């Protein structure tokens, strides 16, 4: 644990940013005003979402010396999904924002647990029950969570500001790879005249024809997306916000596929089905491919602790 703490301290946010966060919470508490709930915080964060997306697009343009007419939109459907779509006036990346809500929630839970802030067995079980309820409401029933009424997560996030910041960067890394993957579909001309599904949709059919070309395109987009993700993590362009991130979470794509796999298993258990994976590879196959491509050290202590927390809560 000491080695892990030293590793974390090496990538921890600066004292100035931590002081700002602490002062904000203390001013709210002293004023007697209830701190804004997570939905309010998320709404404020959404003001920066388009900027975050277009920074990644701009970096892709620089790496390929080509102007990309790509637009971004968040939306809600009846299932978790992301699309890369070719329209007459350019490319469009559509991201299911309800999925981003639960991904943000999970990032906070697994970071606080992995870094040892949830040590009491009773508290850990209560947090597991709380997570199960959130997943059932958000993931299974496709309902938005009003975190303003969920005091549990508030109290957890205020335990240590550094870990809240760490969770935000992990969430940002997950989003960056998802977006980079989508841009990859456009660069590789996978989206011409059709919509490409990124997350497996709910499907009661067990026997179905497998689209091998679609499978290959997903692997190709994963590989291209990881290269852009890697470039983003190492950019020295100070006009790109990500350049200021102290966390270089290059294992994030591998961990993301582990989360996809666990969520798929929850879906299968809840709906009593077997996901056929007809046009998208199994998440664990994509995990193995991205580990080999990225050289992710799965024996890394930080990765191992986060993965263990993923397996406990999902």
QUIMOZI-V423539 format. One record per residue. N is the residue number from 1. RES is the residue in three letters. SS is DSSP state (helix for helix, strand for strand, loop for the rest). OMEGA is omega in whole degrees, 0 to 359 (none if undefined). NEAR is the number of other C-alpha atoms within 10 Angstrom. Layout:
n:N res:RES ss:SS omega:OMEGA near:NEAR
n:N res:RES ss:SS omega:OMEGA near:NEAR
//
This chain:
n:1 res:UNK ss:loop omega:180 near:10
n:2 res:UNK ss:helix omega:179 near:7
n:3 res:UNK ss:helix omega:179 near:10
n:4 res:UNK ss:helix omega:179 near:14
n:5 res:UNK ss:helix omega:178 near:13
n:6 res:UNK ss:helix omega:178 near:11
n:7 res:UNK ss:helix omega:180 near:13
n:8 res:UNK ss:helix omega:181 near:17
n:9 res:UNK ss:helix omega:180 near:12
n:10 res:UNK ss:helix omega:181 near:11
n:11 res:UNK ss:helix omega:184 near:14
n:12 res:UNK ss:loop omega:177 near:18
n:13 res:UNK ss:loop omega:182 near:19
n:14 res:UNK ss:loop omega:181 near:11
n:15 res:UNK ss:helix omega:182 near:10
n:16 res:UNK ss:helix omega:181 near:9
n:17 res:UNK ss:helix omega:178 near:13
n:18 res:UNK ss:helix omega:180 near:17
n:19 res:UNK ss:helix omega:178 near:11
n:20 res:UNK ss:helix omega:180 near:12
n:21 res:UNK ss:helix omega:181 near:16
n:22 res:UNK ss:helix omega:180 near:15
n:23 res:UNK ss:helix omega:180 near:12
n:24 res:UNK ss:helix omega:180 near:12
n:25 res:UNK ss:helix omega:182 near:15
n:26 res:UNK ss:helix omega:179 near:12
n:27 res:UNK ss:helix omega:177 near:12
n:28 res:UNK ss:helix omega:183 near:13
n:29 res:UNK ss:helix omega:181 near:12
n:30 res:UNK ss:helix omega:181 near:9
n:31 res:UNK ss:helix omega:183 near:9
n:32 res:UNK ss:loop omega:179 near:8
n:33 res:UNK ss:loop omega:179 near:9
n:34 res:UNK ss:loop omega:177 near:11
n:35 res:UNK ss:loop omega:181 near:17
n:36 res:UNK ss:loop omega:180 near:14
n:37 res:UNK ss:loop omega:185 near:16
n:38 res:UNK ss:helix omega:177 near:19
n:39 res:UNK ss:helix omega:178 near:15
n:40 res:UNK ss:helix omega:177 near:14
n:41 res:UNK ss:helix omega:180 near:12
n:42 res:UNK ss:helix omega:179 near:13
n:43 res:UNK ss:helix omega:177 near:11
n:44 res:UNK ss:helix omega:180 near:11
n:45 res:UNK ss:helix omega:182 near:10
n:46 res:UNK ss:helix omega:179 near:13
n:47 res:UNK ss:loop omega:182 near:10
n:48 res:UNK ss:loop omega:187 near:10
n:49 res:UNK ss:helix omega:181 near:15
n:50 res:UNK ss:helix omega:178 near:13
n:51 res:UNK ss:helix omega:178 near:14
n:52 res:UNK ss:helix omega:181 near:18
n:53 res:UNK ss:helix omega:185 near:19
n:54 res:UNK ss:helix omega:172 near:15
n:55 res:UNK ss:helix omega:179 near:17
n:56 res:UNK ss:helix omega:177 near:23
n:57 res:UNK ss:helix omega:182 near:22
n:58 res:UNK ss:helix omega:178 near:17
n:59 res:UNK ss:helix omega:177 near:18
n:60 res:UNK ss:helix omega:178 near:24
n:61 res:UNK ss:helix omega:180 near:14
n:62 res:UNK ss:helix omega:182 near:12
n:63 res:UNK ss:helix omega:182 near:11
n:64 res:UNK ss:helix omega:181 near:11
n:65 res:UNK ss:loop omega:183 near:10
n:66 res:UNK ss:loop omega:178 near:11
n:67 res:UNK ss:loop omega:182 near:11
n:68 res:UNK ss:loop omega:179 near:17
n:69 res:UNK ss:loop omega:184 near:12
n:70 res:UNK ss:strand omega:180 near:20
n:71 res:UNK ss:strand omega:187 near:16
n:72 res:UNK ss:strand omega:178 near:17
n:73 res:UNK ss:strand omega:172 near:14
n:74 res:UNK ss:strand omega:186 near:15
n:75 res:UNK ss:strand omega:177 near:12
n:76 res:UNK ss:loop omega:176 near:16
n:77 res:UNK ss:loop omega:180 near:13
n:78 res:UNK ss:loop omega:179 near:12
n:79 res:UNK ss:loop omega:176 near:17
n:80 res:UNK ss:loop omega:183 near:21
n:81 res:UNK ss:loop omega:170 near:20
n:82 res:UNK ss:strand omega:183 near:25
n:83 res:UNK ss:strand omega:165 near:20
n:84 res:UNK ss:strand omega:191 near:27
n:85 res:UNK ss:strand omega:177 near:23
n:86 res:UNK ss:strand omega:177 near:20
n:87 res:UNK ss:strand omega:182 near:14
n:88 res:UNK ss:loop omega:184 near:6
n:89 res:UNK ss:loop omega:176 near:9
n:90 res:UNK ss:strand omega:180 near:11
n:91 res:UNK ss:strand omega:178 near:19
n:92 res:UNK ss:strand omega:172 near:20
n:93 res:UNK ss:strand omega:180 near:20
n:94 res:UNK ss:strand omega:181 near:19
n:95 res:UNK ss:strand omega:177 near:24
n:96 res:UNK ss:strand omega:186 near:18
n:97 res:UNK ss:helix omega:175 near:18
n:98 res:UNK ss:helix omega:176 near:22
n:99 res:UNK ss:helix omega:178 near:21
n:100 res:UNK ss:helix omega:179 near:16
n:101 res:UNK ss:helix omega:181 near:17
n:102 res:UNK ss:helix omega:178 near:17
n:103 res:UNK ss:helix omega:176 near:18
n:104 res:UNK ss:helix omega:179 near:18
n:105 res:UNK ss:helix omega:183 near:21
n:106 res:UNK ss:helix omega:179 near:22
n:107 res:UNK ss:helix omega:180 near:22
n:108 res:UNK ss:helix omega:182 near:22
n:109 res:UNK ss:helix omega:186 near:25
n:110 res:UNK ss:helix omega:179 near:22
n:111 res:UNK ss:helix omega:181 near:24
n:112 res:UNK ss:helix omega:179 near:23
n:113 res:UNK ss:helix omega:183 near:22
n:114 res:UNK ss:helix omega:183 near:20
n:115 res:UNK ss:loop omega:171 near:18
n:116 res:UNK ss:loop omega:179 near:13
n:117 res:UNK ss:loop omega:176 near:16
n:118 res:UNK ss:loop omega:187 near:18
n:119 res:UNK ss:loop omega:181 near:12
n:120 res:UNK ss:loop omega:182 near:10
n:121 res:UNK ss:helix omega:179 near:9
n:122 res:UNK ss:helix omega:179 near:10
n:123 res:UNK ss:helix omega:181 near:11
n:124 res:UNK ss:helix omega:178 near:16
n:125 res:UNK ss:helix omega:178 near:14
n:126 res:UNK ss:helix omega:180 near:13
n:127 res:UNK ss:helix omega:176 near:19
n:128 res:UNK ss:helix omega:178 near:16
n:129 res:UNK ss:helix omega:178 near:13
n:130 res:UNK ss:helix omega:179 near:16
n:131 res:UNK ss:helix omega:178 near:19
n:132 res:UNK ss:helix omega:181 near:15
n:133 res:UNK ss:helix omega:179 near:13
n:134 res:UNK ss:helix omega:180 near:21
n:135 res:UNK ss:helix omega:180 near:22
n:136 res:UNK ss:helix omega:181 near:16
n:137 res:UNK ss:helix omega:186 near:14
n:138 res:UNK ss:helix omega:187 near:17
n:139 res:UNK ss:helix omega:183 near:21
n:140 res:UNK ss:helix omega:185 near:17
n:141 res:UNK ss:loop omega:175 near:12
n:142 res:UNK ss:loop omega:178 near:17
n:143 res:UNK ss:loop omega:176 near:14
n:144 res:UNK ss:loop omega:180 near:17
n:145 res:UNK ss:loop omega:173 near:18
n:146 res:UNK ss:loop omega:183 near:11
n:147 res:UNK ss:helix omega:175 near:17
n:148 res:UNK ss:helix omega:179 near:16
n:149 res:UNK ss:helix omega:182 near:11
n:150 res:UNK ss:loop omega:184 near:14
n:151 res:UNK ss:helix omega:184 near:10
n:152 res:UNK ss:helix omega:182 near:12
n:153 res:UNK ss:helix omega:177 near:19
n:154 res:UNK ss:helix omega:183 near:16
n:155 res:UNK ss:helix omega:179 near:10
n:156 res:UNK ss:helix omega:184 near:19
n:157 res:UNK ss:helix omega:181 near:18
n:158 res:UNK ss:loop omega:181 near:14
n:159 res:UNK ss:loop omega:182 near:12
n:160 res:UNK ss:loop omega:186 near:14
n:161 res:UNK ss:helix omega:179 near:19
n:162 res:UNK ss:helix omega:182 near:21
n:163 res:UNK ss:helix omega:175 near:21
n:164 res:UNK ss:helix omega:178 near:21
n:165 res:UNK ss:helix omega:179 near:19
n:166 res:UNK ss:helix omega:179 near:22
n:167 res:UNK ss:helix omega:178 near:22
n:168 res:UNK ss:helix omega:179 near:17
n:169 res:UNK ss:helix omega:177 near:19
n:170 res:UNK ss:helix omega:176 near:24
n:171 res:UNK ss:helix omega:178 near:20
n:172 res:UNK ss:helix omega:179 near:19
n:173 res:UNK ss:helix omega:177 near:25
n:174 res:UNK ss:helix omega:181 near:25
n:175 res:UNK ss:helix omega:182 near:22
n:176 res:UNK ss:helix omega:180 near:25
n:177 res:UNK ss:helix omega:179 near:24
n:178 res:UNK ss:helix omega:180 near:22
n:179 res:UNK ss:helix omega:179 near:24
n:180 res:UNK ss:helix omega:176 near:26
n:181 res:UNK ss:helix omega:180 near:26
n:182 res:UNK ss:helix omega:177 near:29
n:183 res:UNK ss:helix omega:178 near:25
n:184 res:UNK ss:helix omega:177 near:26
n:185 res:UNK ss:helix omega:180 near:24
n:186 res:UNK ss:helix omega:181 near:21
n:187 res:UNK ss:helix omega:182 near:17
n:188 res:UNK ss:loop omega:176 near:13
n:189 res:UNK ss:loop omega:176 near:12
n:190 res:UNK ss:loop omega:193 near:21
n:191 res:UNK ss:loop omega:185 near:21
n:192 res:UNK ss:loop omega:174 near:15
n:193 res:UNK ss:loop omega:180 near:11
n:194 res:UNK ss:loop omega:176 near:12
n:195 res:UNK ss:strand omega:179 near:14
n:196 res:UNK ss:strand omega:179 near:22
n:197 res:UNK ss:strand omega:182 near:18
n:198 res:UNK ss:loop omega:176 near:18
n:199 res:UNK ss:loop omega:182 near:18
n:200 res:UNK ss:loop omega:180 near:21
n:201 res:UNK ss:loop omega:177 near:16
n:202 res:UNK ss:loop omega:187 near:17
n:203 res:UNK ss:loop omega:181 near:12
n:204 res:UNK ss:loop omega:180 near:13
n:205 res:UNK ss:loop omega:179 near:10
n:206 res:UNK ss:loop omega:179 near:12
n:207 res:UNK ss:loop omega:180 near:11
n:208 res:UNK ss:loop omega:179 near:10
n:209 res:UNK ss:loop omega:181 near:10
n:210 res:UNK ss:loop omega:179 near:14
n:211 res:UNK ss:loop omega:185 near:13
n:212 res:UNK ss:helix omega:179 near:13
n:213 res:UNK ss:helix omega:178 near:10
n:214 res:UNK ss:helix omega:177 near:17
n:215 res:UNK ss:helix omega:181 near:16
n:216 res:UNK ss:helix omega:180 near:14
n:217 res:UNK ss:helix omega:178 near:21
n:218 res:UNK ss:helix omega:177 near:24
n:219 res:UNK ss:helix omega:179 near:18
n:220 res:UNK ss:helix omega:180 near:17
n:221 res:UNK ss:helix omega:176 near:22
n:222 res:UNK ss:helix omega:182 near:25
n:223 res:UNK ss:helix omega:180 near:20
n:224 res:UNK ss:helix omega:180 near:19
n:225 res:UNK ss:helix omega:180 near:25
n:226 res:UNK ss:helix omega:178 near:23
n:227 res:UNK ss:helix omega:177 near:19
n:228 res:UNK ss:helix omega:177 near:24
n:229 res:UNK ss:helix omega:179 near:28
n:230 res:UNK ss:helix omega:179 near:17
n:231 res:UNK ss:helix omega:179 near:15
n:232 res:UNK ss:helix omega:181 near:24
n:233 res:UNK ss:helix omega:184 near:20
n:234 res:UNK ss:loop omega:180 near:13
n:235 res:UNK ss:loop omega:174 near:16
n:236 res:UNK ss:loop omega:179 near:12
n:237 res:UNK ss:loop omega:185 near:12
n:238 res:UNK ss:loop omega:173 near:9
n:239 res:UNK ss:loop omega:178 near:10
n:240 res:UNK ss:loop omega:184 near:18
n:241 res:UNK ss:helix omega:184 near:14
n:242 res:UNK ss:helix omega:179 near:23
n:243 res:UNK ss:helix omega:181 near:16
n:244 res:UNK ss:helix omega:181 near:14
n:245 res:UNK ss:loop omega:179 near:18
n:246 res:UNK ss:loop omega:182 near:15
n:247 res:UNK ss:loop omega:174 near:19
n:248 res:UNK ss:loop omega:187 near:17
n:249 res:UNK ss:loop omega:185 near:19
n:250 res:UNK ss:loop omega:177 near:19
n:251 res:UNK ss:loop omega:185 near:21
n:252 res:UNK ss:helix omega:179 near:21
n:253 res:UNK ss:helix omega:179 near:26
n:254 res:UNK ss:helix omega:179 near:24
n:255 res:UNK ss:helix omega:179 near:22
n:256 res:UNK ss:helix omega:179 near:23
n:257 res:UNK ss:helix omega:174 near:20
n:258 res:UNK ss:helix omega:178 near:20
n:259 res:UNK ss:helix omega:178 near:20
n:260 res:UNK ss:helix omega:181 near:18
n:261 res:UNK ss:helix omega:181 near:19
n:262 res:UNK ss:helix omega:178 near:18
n:263 res:UNK ss:helix omega:177 near:16
n:264 res:UNK ss:helix omega:180 near:20
n:265 res:UNK ss:helix omega:176 near:16
n:266 res:UNK ss:helix omega:179 near:17
n:267 res:UNK ss:helix omega:180 near:18
n:268 res:UNK ss:helix omega:181 near:15
n:269 res:UNK ss:helix omega:183 near:11
n:270 res:UNK ss:helix omega:185 near:11
n:271 res:UNK ss:helix omega:180 near:13
n:272 res:UNK ss:loop omega:179 near:10
n:273 res:UNK ss:loop omega:170 near:15
n:274 res:UNK ss:loop omega:180 near:17
n:275 res:UNK ss:loop omega:188 near:19
n:276 res:UNK ss:loop omega:184 near:20
n:277 res:UNK ss:loop omega:183 near:20
n:278 res:UNK ss:loop omega:180 near:17
n:279 res:UNK ss:loop omega:174 near:22
n:280 res:UNK ss:loop omega:179 near:24
n:281 res:UNK ss:loop omega:174 near:22
n:282 res:UNK ss:loop omega:181 near:18
n:283 res:UNK ss:helix omega:182 near:21
n:284 res:UNK ss:helix omega:174 near:16
n:285 res:UNK ss:helix omega:177 near:13
n:286 res:UNK ss:helix omega:176 near:21
n:287 res:UNK ss:helix omega:181 near:21
n:288 res:UNK ss:helix omega:181 near:13
n:289 res:UNK ss:helix omega:182 near:16
n:290 res:UNK ss:helix omega:176 near:21
n:291 res:UNK ss:helix omega:180 near:17
n:292 res:UNK ss:helix omega:181 near:12
n:293 res:UNK ss:helix omega:187 near:13
n:294 res:UNK ss:helix omega:185 near:16
n:295 res:UNK ss:loop omega:180 near:11
n:296 res:UNK ss:loop omega:178 near:18
n:297 res:UNK ss:loop omega:182 near:13
n:298 res:UNK ss:loop omega:176 near:14
n:299 res:UNK ss:loop omega:177 near:9
n:300 res:UNK ss:loop omega:186 near:11
n:301 res:UNK ss:helix omega:181 near:14
n:302 res:UNK ss:helix omega:177 near:21
n:303 res:UNK ss:helix omega:182 near:19
n:304 res:UNK ss:helix omega:179 near:15
n:305 res:UNK ss:helix omega:178 near:19
n:306 res:UNK ss:helix omega:180 near:20
n:307 res:UNK ss:helix omega:179 near:20
n:308 res:UNK ss:helix omega:178 near:14
n:309 res:UNK ss:helix omega:176 near:19
n:310 res:UNK ss:helix omega:182 near:22
n:311 res:UNK ss:helix omega:180 near:13
n:312 res:UNK ss:helix omega:187 near:13
n:313 res:UNK ss:helix omega:179 near:20
n:314 res:UNK ss:loop omega:none near:18
//
